[in-house]
Amino acid sequence: MALAAVSGRWTTLVLRELMGGPLGFSELRERLPELPAKVLSQRLRELGERGLVSVERRRGFPVRTSHTLTGGGRALRPLLIELYATGEGLLAMDPSVGRSALFE
């Protein structure tokens, strides 16, 4: 169940950024410049559907949004920490393995 919650390319990075507090779409784009806007929108929508992220829309022009982790999203923090630590450990055991090769 926990792994299904964080599935999808870029999902863990979006969650990581939101662990520090609410962020707008533009702020997320700045923090994850290699992540295409379309994919970011899709990931945020999926995380909302999974009940991990809530969205607050503020009135005005342009409309501003703020994305915040829900209690369920914050509960994933220990899992994300362990996933990153395990990934670093795997890379340390075999530095010849490139990061992209892990996902082939």
DRENTIGU-905837 format. One record per residue (C-alpha): x, y, z. Coordinates in Angstrom, 2 decimals, always signed. Layout:
<rec xx="X" yy="Y" zz="Z"/>
...
This chain:
<rec xx="+0.00" yy="+0.00" zz="+0.00"/>
<rec xx="+2.77" yy="+2.44" zz="+0.93"/>
<rec xx="+4.74" yy="+1.76" zz="-2.24"/>
<rec xx="+1.60" yy="+2.20" zz="-4.34"/>
<rec xx="+1.13" yy="+5.61" zz="-2.70"/>
<rec xx="+4.54" yy="+6.81" zz="-3.90"/>
<rec xx="+4.51" yy="+5.07" zz="-7.28"/>
<rec xx="+5.15" yy="+6.98" zz="-10.46"/>
<rec xx="+8.19" yy="+8.70" zz="-11.81"/>
<rec xx="+8.92" yy="+11.98" zz="-9.99"/>
<rec xx="+6.33" yy="+11.28" zz="-7.28"/>
<rec xx="+8.86" yy="+10.85" zz="-4.48"/>
<rec xx="+10.59" yy="+14.10" zz="-5.46"/>
<rec xx="+7.32" yy="+16.04" zz="-5.43"/>
<rec xx="+6.53" yy="+14.60" zz="-2.00"/>
<rec xx="+10.04" yy="+15.44" zz="-0.79"/>
<rec xx="+9.62" yy="+19.08" zz="-1.76"/>
<rec xx="+6.23" yy="+19.31" zz="-0.06"/>
<rec xx="+7.63" yy="+17.85" zz="+3.18"/>
<rec xx="+8.99" yy="+21.32" zz="+3.95"/>
<rec xx="+5.56" yy="+22.95" zz="+3.82"/>
<rec xx="+3.01" yy="+24.28" zz="+1.34"/>
<rec xx="+4.25" yy="+25.26" zz="-2.11"/>
<rec xx="+2.68" yy="+26.79" zz="-5.17"/>
<rec xx="+2.93" yy="+25.24" zz="-8.61"/>
<rec xx="+5.59" yy="+27.75" zz="-9.70"/>
<rec xx="+7.65" yy="+27.10" zz="-6.60"/>
<rec xx="+7.57" yy="+23.36" zz="-7.29"/>
<rec xx="+8.63" yy="+24.01" zz="-10.90"/>
<rec xx="+11.59" yy="+26.06" zz="-9.65"/>
<rec xx="+12.67" yy="+23.32" zz="-7.25"/>
<rec xx="+12.28" yy="+20.56" zz="-9.85"/>
<rec xx="+13.38" yy="+22.24" zz="-13.10"/>
<rec xx="+13.82" yy="+18.96" zz="-15.00"/>
<rec xx="+10.21" yy="+17.95" zz="-14.30"/>
<rec xx="+7.92" yy="+19.00" zz="-17.19"/>
<rec xx="+4.93" yy="+21.15" zz="-16.13"/>
<rec xx="+2.48" yy="+18.65" zz="-17.61"/>
<rec xx="+3.96" yy="+15.80" zz="-15.57"/>
<rec xx="+3.99" yy="+17.93" zz="-12.41"/>
<rec xx="+0.31" yy="+18.71" zz="-12.89"/>
<rec xx="-0.42" yy="+15.04" zz="-13.40"/>
<rec xx="+1.55" yy="+13.98" zz="-10.31"/>
<rec xx="-0.16" yy="+16.60" zz="-8.14"/>
<rec xx="-3.57" yy="+15.46" zz="-9.39"/>
<rec xx="-2.72" yy="+11.80" zz="-8.68"/>
<rec xx="-1.41" yy="+12.64" zz="-5.20"/>
<rec xx="-4.63" yy="+14.53" zz="-4.54"/>
<rec xx="-6.70" yy="+11.54" zz="-5.70"/>
<rec xx="-4.68" yy="+9.33" zz="-3.35"/>
<rec xx="-5.47" yy="+11.68" zz="-0.47"/>
<rec xx="-1.83" yy="+12.64" zz="+0.06"/>
<rec xx="-1.92" yy="+16.26" zz="-1.12"/>
<rec xx="-4.56" yy="+18.93" zz="-0.73"/>
<rec xx="-4.89" yy="+21.99" zz="-2.94"/>
<rec xx="-5.98" yy="+25.44" zz="-1.87"/>
<rec xx="-7.00" yy="+27.81" zz="-4.65"/>
<rec xx="-6.84" yy="+31.51" zz="-3.85"/>
<rec xx="-9.01" yy="+33.99" zz="-5.66"/>
<rec xx="-7.52" yy="+36.66" zz="-7.82"/>
<rec xx="-5.80" yy="+36.91" zz="-11.15"/>
<rec xx="-3.91" yy="+34.87" zz="-11.84"/>
<rec xx="-5.40" yy="+32.17" zz="-9.64"/>
<rec xx="-2.81" yy="+30.97" zz="-7.14"/>
<rec xx="-2.67" yy="+27.46" zz="-5.79"/>
<rec xx="-0.98" yy="+26.08" zz="-2.72"/>
<rec xx="-0.23" yy="+22.37" zz="-2.42"/>
<rec xx="+0.04" yy="+20.88" zz="+1.06"/>
<rec xx="+0.64" yy="+17.37" zz="+2.31"/>
<rec xx="-2.27" yy="+15.83" zz="+4.17"/>
<rec xx="-1.75" yy="+13.72" zz="+7.28"/>
<rec xx="-1.43" yy="+10.69" zz="+5.02"/>
<rec xx="+1.21" yy="+12.46" zz="+2.94"/>
<rec xx="+3.21" yy="+13.44" zz="+6.01"/>
<rec xx="+2.98" yy="+9.84" zz="+7.26"/>
<rec xx="+5.10" yy="+8.81" zz="+4.24"/>
<rec xx="+8.14" yy="+10.72" zz="+5.54"/>
<rec xx="+9.83" yy="+7.68" zz="+7.20"/>
<rec xx="+9.28" yy="+5.61" zz="+4.05"/>
<rec xx="+10.82" yy="+8.29" zz="+1.82"/>
<rec xx="+13.81" yy="+8.67" zz="+4.13"/>
<rec xx="+14.39" yy="+4.93" zz="+4.06"/>
<rec xx="+13.98" yy="+4.73" zz="+0.27"/>
<rec xx="+16.58" yy="+7.46" zz="-0.25"/>
<rec xx="+18.98" yy="+5.87" zz="+2.23"/>
<rec xx="+18.60" yy="+2.48" zz="+0.57"/>
<rec xx="+19.18" yy="+4.00" zz="-2.86"/>
<rec xx="+22.34" yy="+5.74" zz="-1.71"/>
<rec xx="+23.52" yy="+2.46" zz="-0.16"/>
<rec xx="+22.95" yy="+0.59" zz="-3.40"/>
<rec xx="+24.91" yy="+3.19" zz="-5.35"/>
<rec xx="+27.72" yy="+3.08" zz="-2.80"/>
<rec xx="+28.00" yy="-0.71" zz="-3.17"/>
<rec xx="+28.40" yy="-0.43" zz="-6.94"/>
<rec xx="+29.34" yy="+3.07" zz="-8.13"/>
<rec xx="+29.61" yy="+1.85" zz="-11.72"/>
<rec xx="+25.82" yy="+1.56" zz="-11.84"/>
<rec xx="+24.40" yy="+4.82" zz="-13.09"/>
<rec xx="+21.24" yy="+6.22" zz="-11.56"/>
<rec xx="+19.33" yy="+5.81" zz="-14.82"/>
<rec xx="+20.45" yy="+2.17" zz="-15.14"/>
<rec xx="+18.56" yy="+1.34" zz="-11.97"/>
<rec xx="+15.28" yy="+2.01" zz="-13.74"/>
<rec xx="+15.88" yy="+0.11" zz="-16.99"/>
